[in-house]
Amino acid sequence: MDERKNKVFGLLGKDIEYSFSRGYFTEKFEKLGLKKHSYVNFDLQKIEEFPGVIDEGGEKLGGINVTIPYKEAVMKYLDKLDKTAKEIGAVNTIKFTKRGNLKGYNSDVVGFEKSIFPLITKQHKRALILGTGGASKAIAYALKKNDIKFKFVSRKPNGKKEISYQDVTEEVMEKYQIIINSTPVGTSPNTDKCPDIPYQYITEKHLLYDLIYNPEVTTFLSKGKEKGAIIKNGYEMLQLQAEESWRIWNDV
């Protein structure tokens, strides 16, 4: 990528006034001396506004990250999908190819895998994924790839792979030692909220992972910590997926 040219990167999402990506990449460009690179938020109220972003940005656009709630909805606007993104059915990184096409990738998988797997031990054989949005699909893909059985927990379960929050019993909690929150429940400013699971059945054998990083320790994680569980937030995952996006944009 030519560092002498003005290049605009950005995050596509909704109500994303505060974004990890903008801060992360702004700092990265400063460190790398990329004075003509900038990172902005494309805060859209509806996905139908997306083609306007592309038209307006033109050749200056260097790459786009995608967050809630557009990881699936943006796919219909892309010319191509990377194999992994296609299998997952969600995109969080958009690359502008040399031919001017939009190609979708998913770097959430790499971020999640590299951040959680150092914590997994032999006892962690099954996982509950709380939520069924775009991020949960990348998590499911990574777990499947690493032979960890999983179930989604949803407010409106659909199909065999999904159960409701009411179905999460003591027996289920005992069987599923990894619990991953992929919902936005508990994000600042609503820090007192947490997913509705029976926390009393958590033990030191559990691993609780929250994709949220603001606050650093969500109510979900603190309830796990009280029971002696291993806990981790999504900050490192975000760093890793950001670096993976940068690699994709630059053909590294």
PyMOL commands that set and color helices and strands:
alter all, ss='L'
color gray80, all
select helices_A, chain A and resi 20-31+47-60+73-77+83-88+108-119+134-145+165-167+170-175+199-201+219-226+235-249
alter helices_A, ss='H'
color red, helices_A
select strands_A, chain A and resi 7-13+37-43+61-66+80-81+93-96+102-105+126-130+149-154+162-164+178-181+207-210+230-232
alter strands_A, ss='S'
color yellow, strands_A
deselect
rebuild
show_as cartoon
